[in-house]
């Protein structure tokens, strides 16, 4: 690379990268815009975060049809719900279905959405056949799922993954913004402690009249206040944000899970011994550190409409 190559201005940012940088700054701290060259500092981290989110969105399995017919035919759908009626209940109660599904699926009659739920295992005892001996107290674990939630509805799988990429990126930004909010709260609490200690010493006639321990405590609080105030300056926030976006795997992970169950939901192993149905799904860990089983769900508009109608009819029915 020659001297004149170094003197060339950097290539202009593409529209998507510029929009992602703007999204990051607005979410975390708009004053970052006052720092010279802030866009250039954020470019590597933003591109890395977008690539990472794109990879996760592409690895979420699906789409899987979520319907009464799929409950009977697909082992994974059968395991995700306790009964076919639970699918209808989930659709009827979903805020996503009520607000978006009807309008965006009018063309194809279908909709793709992210379906998240909690993976649970319950220990107990059951019947087991060991040779010719029937045991009624064999330890068993039952697999089940709770808190089914639909989100990010889209007309088709391709559009769904594009939308999920942006949603995952927003999740990273909100995670960092929550960290900044906690730091500001901690700074405010330090300021209050410092004010209380200062008032107490003034009441005793000043620092020279108070106990040495209180004087040391006041010095410690003053130093911590200075440190936290510097950490919240736009330039420092810019550096920390750039580092955080450059390492998105520290804040968000997608991990594969393989487990085998029988049709009653009893865990029978990892599927390597050929018993039961082997289920493959993924668990997403994001900013709240809770693990969500996530799949792309394909939902028929008519099935969702019938579920909503049955729920409304049930609400109007009064039993005396």
GUTOR-725159 format. One record per residue (C-alpha): residue in three letters; x, y, z. Coordinates in steps of 0.1 Angstrom, whole numbers, plus 5000, padded with zeros to 4 digits. Layout:
! residues N
   residuo      X      Y      Z
       Ala      X      Y      Z
...
END
This chain:
! residues 320
   residuo      X      Y      Z
       Unk   5000   5000   5000
       Unk   5015   5033   4989
       Unk   5015   5067   5006
       Unk   4986   5080   4986
       Unk   4965   5050   4995
       Unk   4968   5060   5032
       Unk   4957   5095   5023
       Unk   4925   5084   5005
       Unk   4893   5090   5025
       Unk   4876   5058   5038
       Unk   4850   5043   5015
       Unk   4815   5056   5022
       Unk   4793   5035   5045
       Unk   4766   5014   5029
       Unk   4730   5022   5038
       Unk   4725   4991   5060
       Unk   4756   4997   5081
       Unk   4749   5034   5085
       Unk   4713   5026   5096
       Unk   4726   5000   5121
       Unk   4751   5025   5136
       Unk   4723   5051   5139
       Unk   4701   5024   5156
       Unk   4729   5016   5181
       Unk   4736   5052   5190
       Unk   4700   5062   5195
       Unk   4693   5031   5216
       Unk   4724   5035   5239
       Unk   4733   5072   5241
       Unk   4725   5098   5215
       Unk   4754   5120   5228
       Unk   4778   5096   5213
       Unk   4773   5115   5180
       Unk   4792   5144   5196
       Unk   4824   5122   5195
       Unk   4845   5128   5164
       Unk   4848   5098   5141
       Unk   4822   5078   5161
       Unk   4809   5061   5130
       Unk   4843   5048   5120
       Unk   4849   5034   5155
       Unk   4816   5015   5154
       Unk   4818   5001   5119
       Unk   4839   4969   5128
       Unk   4817   4960   5158
       Unk   4784   4967   5140
       Unk   4794   4946   5110
       Unk   4805   4917   5133
       Unk   4772   4919   5153
       Unk   4751   4919   5122
       Unk   4770   4889   5108
       Unk   4765   4871   5140
       Unk   4728   4879   5142
       Unk   4724   4868   5106
       Unk   4741   4835   5114
       Unk   4718   4829   5144
       Unk   4687   4838   5124
       Unk   4697   4813   5097
       Unk   4703   4785   5122
       Unk   4669   4787   5139
       Unk   4652   4755   5127
       Unk   4620   4756   5106
       Unk   4596   4765   5094
       Unk   4574   4738   5111
       Unk   4537   4737   5105
       Unk   4519   4743   5138
       Unk   4484   4728   5135
       Unk   4462   4700   5147
       Unk   4473   4679   5117
       Unk   4510   4685   5125
       Unk   4504   4675   5161
       Unk   4494   4641   5150
       Unk   4521   4637   5123
       Unk   4552   4655   5135
       Unk   4570   4642   5166
       Unk   4585   4676   5174
       Unk   4552   4694   5173
       Unk   4537   4666   5193
       Unk   4563   4671   5220
       Unk   4560   4709   5220
       Unk   4523   4709   5230
       Unk   4504   4688   5255
       Unk   4475   4683   5231
       Unk   4461   4696   5198
       Unk   4438   4718   5218
       Unk   4468   4735   5233
       Unk   4478   4747   5198
       Unk   4444   4763   5193
       Unk   4446   4779   5227
       Unk   4481   4793   5220
       Unk   4469   4808   5187
       Unk   4437   4823   5202
       Unk   4456   4840   5231
       Unk   4486   4852   5211
       Unk   4489   4890   5209
       Unk   4509   4884   5177
       Unk   4480   4866   5161
       Unk   4454   4891   5171
       Unk   4475   4921   5160
       Unk   4493   4910   5129
       Unk   4486   4875   5115
       Unk   4454   4883   5098
       Unk   4466   4912   5078
       Unk   4500   4900   5066
       Unk   4490   4865   5055
       Unk   4461   4874   5033
       Unk   4480   4867   5001
       Unk   4494   4833   5008
       Unk   4470   4822   5035
       Unk   4501   4815   5057
       Unk   4524   4833   5081
       Unk   4558   4826   5095
       Unk   4566   4837   5130
       Unk   4592   4830   5157
       Unk   4578   4805   5183
       Unk   4596   4806   5216
       Unk   4589   4784   5247
       Unk   4605   4771   5279
       Unk   4621   4736   5280
       Unk   4611   4718   5312
       Unk   4618   4683   5326
       Unk   4599   4668   5354
       Unk   4612   4639   5374
       Unk   4589   4611   5386
       Unk   4583   4574   5386
       Unk   4566   4551   5360
       Unk   4563   4516   5346
       Unk   4593   4500   5329
       Unk   4597   4465   5314
       Unk   4631   4450   5321
       Unk   4633   4416   5305
       Unk   4603   4398   5319
       Unk   4601   4420   5350
       Unk   4577   4449   5352
       Unk   4588   4477   5374
       Unk   4562   4502   5386
       Unk   4587   4525   5404
       Unk   4612   4531   5376
       Unk   4626   4567   5378
       Unk   4616   4587   5347
       Unk   4618   4622   5334
       Unk   4590   4638   5313
       Unk   4598   4665   5287
       Unk   4573   4693   5284
       Unk   4573   4730   5272
       Unk   4556   4761   5287
       Unk   4551   4798   5280
       Unk   4546   4794   5242
       Unk   4550   4828   5226
       Unk   4547   4840   5190
       Unk   4567   4870   5178
       Unk   4581   4887   5147
       Unk   4554   4876   5122
       Unk   4564   4877   5085
       Unk   4548   4866   5052
       Unk   4574   4839   5044
       Unk   4605   4822   5059
       Unk   4629   4844   5040
       Unk   4613   4876   5053
       Unk   4610   4860   5088
       Unk   4648   4855   5089
       Unk   4655   4890   5078
       Unk   4632   4904   5104
       Unk   4648   4881   5131
       Unk   4683   4893   5122
       Unk   4672   4929   5130
       Unk   4653   4918   5162
       Unk   4684   4899   5174
       Unk   4706   4930   5167
       Unk   4681   4951   5186
       Unk   4684   4926   5215
       Unk   4722   4931   5216
       Unk   4717   4969   5217
       Unk   4691   4967   5244
       Unk   4714   4945   5265
       Unk   4741   4971   5264
       Unk   4716   4999   5270
       Unk   4704   4981   5301
       Unk   4740   4979   5313
       Unk   4744   5016   5308
       Unk   4711   5023   5327
       Unk   4724   5001   5356
       Unk   4757   5021   5356
       Unk   4737   5054   5358
       Unk   4716   5041   5387
       Unk   4748   5030   5405
       Unk   4763   5064   5399
       Unk   4732   5081   5413
       Unk   4733   5059   5444
       Unk   4770   5067   5449
       Unk   4762   5104   5447
       Unk   4735   5100   5474
       Unk   4759   5081   5496
       Unk   4785   5108   5491
       Unk   4760   5136   5500
       Unk   4750   5117   5532
       Unk   4785   5112   5543
       Unk   4794   5148   5536
       Unk   4764   5161   5555
       Unk   4773   5139   5585
       Unk   4808   5152   5586
       Unk   4797   5188   5582
       Unk   4774   5183   5612
       Unk   4805   5172   5632
       Unk   4824   5204   5623
       Unk   4841   5192   5591
       Unk   4864   5164   5580
       Unk   4890   5172   5607
       Unk   4864   5167   5634
       Unk   4850   5134   5622
       Unk   4862   5098   5628
       Unk   4890   5087   5605
       Unk   4869   5059   5591
       Unk   4843   5084   5578
       Unk   4870   5105   5562
       Unk   4883   5074   5544
       Unk   4848   5064   5534
       Unk   4843   5099   5519
       Unk   4875   5097   5499
       Unk   4865   5063   5486
       Unk   4831   5075   5475
       Unk   4847   5105   5458
       Unk   4870   5083   5439
       Unk   4843   5058   5429
       Unk   4821   5088   5418
       Unk   4849   5101   5396
       Unk   4855   5067   5380
       Unk   4818   5061   5373
       Unk   4813   5096   5359
       Unk   4842   5090   5335
       Unk   4828   5056   5324
       Unk   4795   5073   5315
       Unk   4811   5100   5293
       Unk   4801   5096   5256
       Unk   4837   5088   5244
       Unk   4840   5060   5270
       Unk   4806   5047   5261
       Unk   4815   5047   5225
       Unk   4846   5025   5231
       Unk   4827   5001   5254
       Unk   4798   4998   5229
       Unk   4823   4991   5200
       Unk   4840   4964   5221
       Unk   4806   4949   5231
       Unk   4793   4947   5196
       Unk   4826   4931   5184
       Unk   4820   4902   5208
       Unk   4782   4895   5205
       Unk   4787   4858   5215
       Unk   4792   4871   5251
       Unk   4757   4883   5252
       Unk   4737   4860   5229
       Unk   4741   4822   5221
       Unk   4722   4796   5201
       Unk   4728   4760   5212
       Unk   4716   4728   5197
       Unk   4697   4703   5218
       Unk   4691   4666   5209
       Unk   4668   4644   5230
       Unk   4646   4613   5225
       Unk   4612   4609   5239
       Unk   4583   4584   5235
       Unk   4548   4596   5224
       Unk   4539   4602   5261
       Unk   4568   4626   5265
       Unk   4590   4603   5286
       Unk   4627   4609   5280
       Unk   4643   4577   5267
       Unk   4678   4589   5259
       Unk   4696   4610   5233
       Unk   4682   4590   5204
       Unk   4714   4571   5197
       Unk   4699   4537   5208
       Unk   4671   4540   5184
       Unk   4643   4542   5210
       Unk   4617   4569   5209
       Unk   4616   4599   5185
       Unk   4648   4620   5184
       Unk   4640   4657   5186
       Unk   4663   4684   5174
       Unk   4657   4719   5186
       Unk   4678   4750   5196
       Unk   4678   4771   5227
       Unk   4685   4808   5225
       Unk   4701   4827   5255
       Unk   4699   4864   5252
       Unk   4700   4895   5274
       Unk   4679   4882   5303
       Unk   4700   4850   5304
       Unk   4669   4828   5302
       Unk   4669   4800   5277
       Unk   4642   4800   5250
       Unk   4636   4771   5227
       Unk   4630   4788   5193
       Unk   4617   4775   5160
       Unk   4602   4791   5129
       Unk   4565   4783   5129
       Unk   4543   4782   5099
       Unk   4507   4790   5107
       Unk   4476   4787   5085
       Unk   4455   4818   5085
       Unk   4422   4799   5086
       Unk   4433   4778   5115
       Unk   4442   4809   5134
       Unk   4409   4825   5125
       Unk   4390   4795   5138
       Unk   4409   4796   5170
       Unk   4401   4833   5175
       Unk   4364   4827   5168
       Unk   4362   4798   5192
       Unk   4378   4819   5219
       Unk   4353   4847   5213
       Unk   4324   4823   5214
       Unk   4336   4808   5246
       Unk   4338   4842   5262
       Unk   4302   4849   5253
       Unk   4289   4816   5267
       Unk   4276   4819   5303
       Unk   4272   4787   5324
       Unk   4246   4790   5351
END
